[in-house]
Amino acid sequence: MHSRFMGVVALTLVAGCSSGVVHLENLGPDALFERGMKELAARHWQNATEAFDRLVIQYPSYARVQEARYRLGEAYFGKKEYVTAANEFSRLANDYPAGPWADDARFRVCESYERLSPPVELDQQYTQAALDHCQSLIAYYPNSEFAPKAKEMVSRLTEKLAQKLFIAGDFYFRRRAYDPSLIYFDLVVKTYPTSNAAAQSLLRMVEAYNSIGDVEEAKAAKERLLREFPGSAAAKEAAEISLAKS
């Protein structure tokens, strides 16, 4: 008798708890959207992704589906699933390039990949991806409210990629392997000519060419450094270098 009573109590408790549960499959598009927005505001990222994902899949012609897809990307971003977030934002921008969320989505692609960008010593695949998407945003939506932020991001990302090459060149330079070092320094200057790393690379080129006795190249690198980066620390250091006599 006791065990039967406990069983009835347990079933009653389960039924009572489950009675307040709202199953997503029972919700219409408006209710799903509202549910997703509430979960997003509460930073309940998983619940938000489930609500918006169901809405997007089940009601693709819903009037606010573009925003729902954008919010789905936001939820993945909140979960720190940046690759998935970038994919969601990118698909939205590509599917609706003239839509009201297109430039927002493209900027969030930039942000997602920048979050994945590792320290400069490591592979910079995500850094390059972020840079490419930021440049696309600026090109396609020059009047977007996100364009100034995208330009700031481009500057940061460009400097990081340039610094990556400079570090590789400096590795050889410090070992007096001047020929391979010059290849990297020249690549920095040609690819990222306005970066701080370009100024550093020109200084190293002056020093490397001077060390191997190539006075003409050393002079050309020094003149370019003083002309294009006149107030930089690299220029001040180069000004102190006496070139070897040919």
C-alpha positions as CSV (number, residue, x, y, z in Angstrom):
1,M,0.0,0.0,0.0
2,H,2.8,2.3,0.9
3,S,4.7,1.8,-2.3
4,R,1.5,2.3,-4.4
5,F,0.9,5.6,-2.5
6,M,4.4,6.8,-3.2
7,G,4.0,6.0,-6.8
8,V,0.9,8.0,-7.1
9,V,2.6,11.0,-5.4
10,A,5.5,10.8,-7.8
11,L,3.3,10.8,-10.8
12,T,1.3,13.7,-9.5
13,L,4.5,15.7,-8.9
14,V,5.8,15.0,-12.4
15,A,2.5,16.0,-13.9
16,G,2.4,19.2,-11.9
17,C,6.0,20.1,-12.9
18,S,5.4,19.4,-16.6
19,S,2.1,21.2,-16.7
20,G,4.0,24.6,-16.8
21,V,6.4,23.6,-19.5
22,V,5.8,25.2,-22.9
23,H,6.8,22.9,-25.7
24,L,8.2,24.7,-28.7
25,E,6.5,22.5,-31.2
26,N,3.2,23.8,-29.9
27,L,4.1,27.5,-30.5
28,G,3.2,29.5,-33.6
29,P,5.7,31.9,-35.2
30,D,4.9,35.0,-33.2
31,A,5.1,33.0,-29.9
32,L,8.4,31.4,-31.0
33,F,9.8,34.8,-31.8
34,E,8.7,36.3,-28.5
35,R,10.1,33.3,-26.7
36,G,13.4,33.6,-28.4
37,M,13.7,37.3,-27.7
38,K,13.0,36.7,-24.0
39,E,15.6,34.0,-23.8
40,L,18.1,36.2,-25.6
41,A,17.5,39.1,-23.2
42,A,18.0,36.7,-20.3
43,R,21.2,35.4,-21.9
44,H,19.8,31.9,-22.0
45,W,21.7,31.2,-25.2
46,Q,20.7,27.6,-25.7
47,N,17.0,28.2,-25.2
48,A,17.2,31.2,-27.6
49,T,18.9,29.1,-30.3
50,E,16.3,26.4,-30.0
51,A,13.4,28.9,-30.3
52,F,14.8,30.8,-33.2
53,D,16.1,27.7,-35.0
54,R,12.6,26.1,-34.9
55,L,11.1,29.4,-36.1
56,V,13.4,29.7,-39.0
57,I,13.0,26.0,-40.1
58,Q,9.3,25.7,-39.5
59,Y,8.2,29.1,-40.7
60,P,10.6,30.3,-43.5
61,S,8.1,32.7,-44.9
62,Y,7.4,34.4,-41.5
63,A,7.3,38.2,-41.9
64,R,10.2,38.7,-39.4
65,V,12.3,35.7,-40.5
66,Q,15.3,37.9,-41.4
67,E,15.4,39.3,-37.9
68,A,14.9,35.8,-36.4
69,R,17.9,34.5,-38.4
70,Y,19.9,37.5,-37.1
71,R,18.9,36.8,-33.6
72,L,19.8,33.1,-34.1
73,G,23.3,34.2,-35.0
74,E,23.4,36.4,-31.9
75,A,22.4,33.5,-29.7
76,Y,25.3,31.4,-31.2
77,F,27.6,34.3,-30.6
78,G,26.5,34.5,-27.0
79,K,27.3,30.8,-26.7
80,K,30.8,31.6,-28.0
81,E,30.2,29.2,-30.9
82,Y,31.7,31.8,-33.2
83,V,32.1,29.7,-36.3
84,T,28.4,28.8,-36.3
85,A,27.5,32.4,-35.5
86,A,29.6,33.6,-38.5
87,N,28.0,31.0,-40.8
88,E,24.5,32.1,-39.7
89,F,25.3,35.8,-40.2
90,S,27.0,35.2,-43.5
91,R,24.1,33.2,-44.9
92,L,21.6,35.9,-43.9
93,A,23.7,38.6,-45.6
94,N,24.1,36.5,-48.7
95,D,20.4,35.5,-48.9
96,Y,19.1,39.1,-48.3
97,P,21.9,41.5,-49.5
98,A,19.4,44.4,-49.7
99,G,17.6,43.4,-46.5
100,P,17.4,45.6,-43.4
101,W,19.8,43.2,-41.5
102,A,22.4,42.7,-44.2
103,D,25.0,45.2,-43.0
104,D,24.4,44.3,-39.4
105,A,25.0,40.6,-40.2
106,R,28.1,41.3,-42.2
107,F,29.6,43.2,-39.3
108,R,28.8,40.4,-36.9
109,V,30.6,38.0,-39.2
110,C,33.7,40.3,-38.8
111,E,33.2,40.2,-35.0
112,S,32.8,36.5,-34.9
113,Y,36.0,35.8,-36.8
114,E,37.9,38.4,-34.9
115,R,36.9,36.6,-31.7
116,L,38.5,33.5,-33.2
117,S,41.7,35.3,-34.2
118,P,44.6,33.7,-32.2
119,P,47.8,35.2,-30.9
120,V,50.0,36.6,-33.6
121,E,52.5,33.7,-33.4
122,L,49.8,31.2,-34.5
123,D,48.0,30.6,-37.8
124,Q,46.0,33.6,-38.8
125,Q,43.3,32.0,-40.9
126,Y,40.5,33.5,-38.9
127,T,42.2,36.9,-38.8
128,Q,42.3,36.9,-42.6
129,A,38.7,35.8,-42.8
130,A,37.7,38.7,-40.5
131,L,39.6,41.1,-42.6
132,D,38.0,39.9,-45.8
133,H,34.5,40.3,-44.4
134,C,35.2,43.7,-43.0
135,Q,36.5,44.9,-46.3
136,S,33.4,43.5,-48.0
137,L,31.2,45.4,-45.6
138,I,33.0,48.7,-46.3
139,A,32.8,48.0,-50.1
140,Y,29.2,47.0,-50.3
141,Y,27.7,49.2,-47.5
142,P,30.0,52.3,-47.4
143,N,27.2,54.3,-45.7
144,S,26.4,51.7,-43.1
145,E,26.5,52.8,-39.4
146,F,29.0,49.9,-39.0
147,A,31.4,51.1,-41.6
148,P,33.5,53.2,-39.2
149,K,33.8,50.3,-36.8
150,A,34.7,48.0,-39.6
151,K,37.5,50.3,-40.7
152,E,38.9,50.3,-37.2
153,M,38.8,46.5,-37.2
154,V,40.5,46.4,-40.6
155,S,43.3,48.5,-39.1
156,R,43.7,46.1,-36.2
157,L,43.6,43.0,-38.3
158,T,45.9,44.4,-40.9
159,E,48.5,45.3,-38.2
160,K,48.3,41.8,-36.8
161,L,48.9,40.1,-40.2
162,A,51.7,42.5,-40.9
163,Q,53.3,41.8,-37.5
164,K,53.0,38.0,-38.2
165,L,55.2,38.4,-41.3
166,F,57.6,40.8,-39.5
167,I,58.2,38.3,-36.7
168,A,59.1,35.7,-39.3
169,G,61.6,38.0,-40.9
170,D,63.0,39.1,-37.5
171,F,63.6,35.4,-36.6
172,Y,66.0,35.1,-39.6
173,F,67.5,38.6,-39.1
174,R,68.5,37.9,-35.5
175,R,70.3,34.8,-36.8
176,R,72.1,36.9,-39.4
177,A,70.3,35.0,-42.2
178,Y,69.7,38.2,-44.0
179,D,68.5,36.9,-47.4
180,P,65.4,35.1,-46.1
181,S,64.8,37.9,-43.6
182,L,64.7,40.4,-46.4
183,I,62.1,38.4,-48.3
184,Y,59.7,38.7,-45.3
185,F,60.5,42.4,-44.7
186,D,59.9,43.2,-48.3
187,L,56.6,41.3,-48.2
188,V,55.4,43.3,-45.2
189,V,56.3,46.6,-47.0
190,K,54.6,45.6,-50.2
191,T,51.5,44.0,-48.7
192,Y,50.9,46.3,-45.7
193,P,52.6,49.5,-46.6
194,T,50.9,51.7,-44.1
195,S,51.3,49.4,-41.1
196,N,53.5,50.0,-38.1
197,A,55.2,46.7,-39.1
198,A,56.1,48.3,-42.4
199,A,58.1,50.9,-40.6
200,Q,59.8,48.2,-38.5
201,S,60.5,46.2,-41.6
202,L,62.1,49.1,-43.4
203,L,64.4,49.7,-40.4
204,R,65.4,46.0,-40.5
205,M,66.0,46.3,-44.3
206,V,68.3,49.2,-43.7
207,E,70.2,47.2,-41.1
208,A,70.3,44.0,-43.2
209,Y,71.4,45.6,-46.4
210,N,74.0,47.6,-44.5
211,S,75.3,44.4,-43.0
212,I,75.8,42.7,-46.3
213,G,77.3,45.8,-47.9
214,D,74.4,46.6,-50.3
215,V,74.6,50.4,-49.8
216,E,72.2,51.4,-52.5
217,E,69.4,49.2,-51.2
218,A,70.1,50.3,-47.6
219,K,70.0,53.9,-48.7
220,A,66.7,53.4,-50.6
221,A,65.1,51.7,-47.6
222,K,66.3,54.4,-45.2
223,E,65.0,57.2,-47.4
224,R,61.6,55.6,-47.8
225,L,61.4,55.0,-44.0
226,L,62.2,58.7,-43.3
227,R,59.8,59.9,-46.0
228,E,56.8,57.7,-45.2
229,F,57.1,57.3,-41.4
230,P,58.9,60.5,-40.4
231,G,57.7,60.6,-36.8
232,S,58.1,56.9,-36.0
233,A,60.6,55.4,-33.6
234,A,61.9,53.3,-36.5
235,A,62.7,56.4,-38.5
236,K,64.5,58.0,-35.6
237,E,66.6,54.9,-35.1
238,A,67.3,54.7,-38.8
239,A,68.5,58.3,-38.9
240,E,71.3,57.3,-36.5
241,I,72.6,54.5,-38.7
242,S,75.7,55.3,-40.7
243,L,75.6,53.4,-44.0
244,A,78.6,51.3,-45.0
245,K,80.8,52.7,-47.8
246,S,80.5,51.0,-51.2
